[in-house]
């Protein structure tokens, strides 16, 4: 490794593992004569501010130590620059780390950082803000809002399931106009998920064919349906088997527009990213990421 490395650590990630995870990685780097500075976050949005400062002050690599929310903030500072992203996954979902092959072990993650194999990856973009995994509208964004606002008393996948069960009782759908390379669709939907990667929520394969290296976005649109039907279909989402259901449609596009009669919030990487009307597009090769070397 050459250049300066900064570890941006979220102390709250992984039920408090962020601090010990970052320290362990720094120890492993130091054992290989590589120095790294750690900066801890204390508020939402601070990871992005710290990472943007690292870009301005000449760091060559910023390591996001946390979950997809921490990655989301750091990505928005690094996208389009020559500064590399490394992911030290210790959060609730870790879906972007999973997509690019970063293991959860600090020892293995540090080893990948030391190998310094870098390649470009795509991002998605909602209006002027980047996302790494999946942007959601409708039912899933409302579940994400419950988790984000701290209304869910659980962590990890259990938090998503708890939020799902609560939202099923009250959600009534949204009338969506969606246009892209596939044409224009007007539909009352349960949800519309647009993926740069295949999973969200800690491994839920909502858009199983999505890839952060193909320059396109995959869309899963689910027509509004009854709670009992949602519960019957939901287990299939873990392996991507839901796409053959007659009320579920998949599309591939470089960009799309979403419009609703009233503004509807969008979530991506577990964070609020905007509201309708919105333009969502792929940003091919926008991010340089330290990742496993497939030839190794």
N, C-alpha and C positions, 0 to 999 in steps of 0.2 A: 504493500500500500504506500502511496505517496500523497502528500498534502495533509491538510488538517481535517480531522473528523470531529463532528459534534453529535452527541447523543441527546435528543430531546425526549425526556422521560415524563410520562404521565403517572404520578404516584398512585392514582386511584385505579389504574388498570389492573385487571385480574385480581380484584379484591385486595389491592395493595401490593401486588407483586412488582409493580413498575420500578420501584426504587431498588429492590434487591436484584432484579433482572439486569438493570442498567449497570449496577456496580459489578456484577459478575462478568458481564461482557467487557467492561473496562479492564478488569483484572486479566482476562484472557488475552486482550489486545496487548496490554503492558508486558505480559509474559513473552510476547512475540515482538517486543521492541516497537510497538505502535502505541502512541499516546492518543487519548481521546478525552474531550471535555464533556461533562454532563451538565445539562440545564434542566431543572425540574419545572413543570408547569403548575400553576395554582388556580387558573381560571380557564373557562372555555375561550378559545380563540388565541390563547397565548402561544401555543405550539407554532401557529402560523407566523406570529410576530417574531418569535425567536429564530425560526428557520429563515425568514426573509432577511433578518439581520445577518445570519450566517452567510447568505448569498452575497450580501453587500461587503462583508469583511473578509472574503477570500477563502472560505472553507470549501474543500473539494467534495466532501460527503457529509450528509446529514442523516443520522439514523433515527427513525421514528420508533420509540420504545413505548408500545401501548397497543391499542386495538385499532379498528378501522376508523374511528373518529379522530384519533391522533394522526393516523396516516393521511386522512382527508385534509386536515389542516396543513400538514407539512407539504403535501402534494401541491396545494394551491400557492405555496411559496416557491417551489422548485420547478414547476412545469415550465417548459420553454427555456430553461437555463442549462448551463453546463455542469451544474452541481448534481452529484449522484445521490439517489435515495437508497438507503438500506433500511430494511424492516426488521425490528426486533419484536416479534409478536407475543404479547402477553395480555391481550385484551379479551373482550367477551366474544367477538366473532372471528377476527383474523382472516377475513375472506380474501383480501387482496394478497396477503402473505401466502395463503393456500394456493391461489391462482398462479403464483410465480414460483412456487416450490420452496418456500422458506419454512423450515421446521420450527416447532415451538420451543425446542430445547435451546437455552442460551449458548451452550457449548457449540451446537451445530450452527446456530445463527452467526456466532462469532467466527466460526471457521469459514463460512461463506463470505463474510466481510473481509477476512484476511486474504482470501483467494482473489478478490477484486475483479471478478468477471462481471462486466457491465454490458447490458444491451438495452435498446429502446423498447418501451412498452407504450401502448395506447392508453389514453384516458377518454372519459366522456366529458361533455361540457353542457351545463344548463345555463343558458344565456352567457354570462361572463365568468361562471364559476365551474371549476373542474370537479369531477368525481372519479373514483377509482373502481368501484364495483358496480352497484345497481342503483338506479334512481326509480323511486316508486311514487305512484299516484293512486289515491283511493284507499281501500281497506288497509293495505300494508303500510302506507304512510301514516295512517291514523294509529296503527299499532306501534309504529316507530315513535310517534309523538308521545304516546303513553310512557314508553321506556325513557325517552329523552327528558321528559318532564318529571321523572322520578315517581310516577304513579304506579310503578310495578315493584312489588316487594321482593323480587327474585333476581337472579343473575343468569347470564348465558342463555342457552336455548330455552330454559324454563321460563325466563322473562318473556320471550317471544310467545310461547304457548299460553302463558297467563294473559298477556295482552290480547292474543287472538280470541281466547274464550270470552273475554270481557267485551270486545268490540263486536263480536258476532251478534250479540243481543240487541245492539242499537244501530248498526250500520245499515244504510238504506241505498247505497250506490251513488254514482255520479254520472251525469250525462256528459259524455266526452266526444269531442271532435278531434280526430287525430289524422294527420297527413304526413306522408313520407314517400320513399321510393315505391312503396306498395300501393299508393293511391290515397284515397280519403275515406275514413270510416267515421260514422256517427253511431254511437252505441251507449246504452246505459251499462256501466261496467262495475264489477266488483273491484277490480284493480287493473292497472297497466304498469308493468315493470319493464324497464329498459336497461339492458345489461352490457357493460364493458367486460365483465367477468360473468361466470355462470352462476355463482352463488351469492347469497346474502344471509344474514341472520345466523351465522355460524355453520354454514354448510348446506342451506336449503337451495336445491338446484332449480331455481325458478326459470332460468333461461339456460338450459343445459348445454346448448351449442355455442354459447358466447365465448369469445377468446380475446384477450387484450393484445393480440398481435395481428389481427386480420383487418384492421382499419374500418370495421363496421360495428354497429350496435344490433343486438338481438332484442326483440320486443315480445313479451308475453301479455296478451290481452285476455282477461277473463270476464265474460258476460256476468251481469248480476244474477245471483242464484240464491237459493234458500240456505240458511245455516246448516241444515242437515246434509245438504249436498256438498257444501264446503268441507264439512267434517269427513265425509266419505272420500272425497278426492284428495284431501290434504296429505295423507301418508305417501301418496305417489310422488309428491314434490321432492321428497328426499333423494330419489334416484332419477328424477326427470320424467317419470311415467305419466305425468298429467297432460302432456301435450296432445295425446290422442283422444282427449275428451271433446265431444262435439261443441261444448260451450267455451272452449279455450283455443286461442289462435296464436300463432307465432309468425313473426315477420323479421326480415333483416333489412337494414337501411343504414345509409351514411348519416342521415339527419332526419328529424321529424319535428312537427309542431303539435302541441297539445293546447286545446282551448276548452274552457268550460264557461257556463253562464255566470257563475260566481267564482271568485278566486279560490283555488284549492291548493293546499300546501303540498310541496314535493319534498321528499327526504332522499338523501343519498349517503351511503357509508354511515348510516345511523344518525345523520345530521340534517337539520333543515337547510335546504339549498335554494329555495325560491318558491314561487307559486305560479299558477296559470294566469294568463297565457305564457307559455314557455317554448323556447326553441332548444331542442336537445340534439347534440351532434357529436360525432366521433372526432377525437384529436389524435390522429395517428402518430405514433412515435414521439409523443410530447414529453415523455419522462424517461430519464436515464436511471436504471435500477440495477443495483448490485444483486446478482442472482446466481443460482448454481450453474456451473459450466456443464452443459450437456455432454461435452466431450471428455470430461474428467472421469 
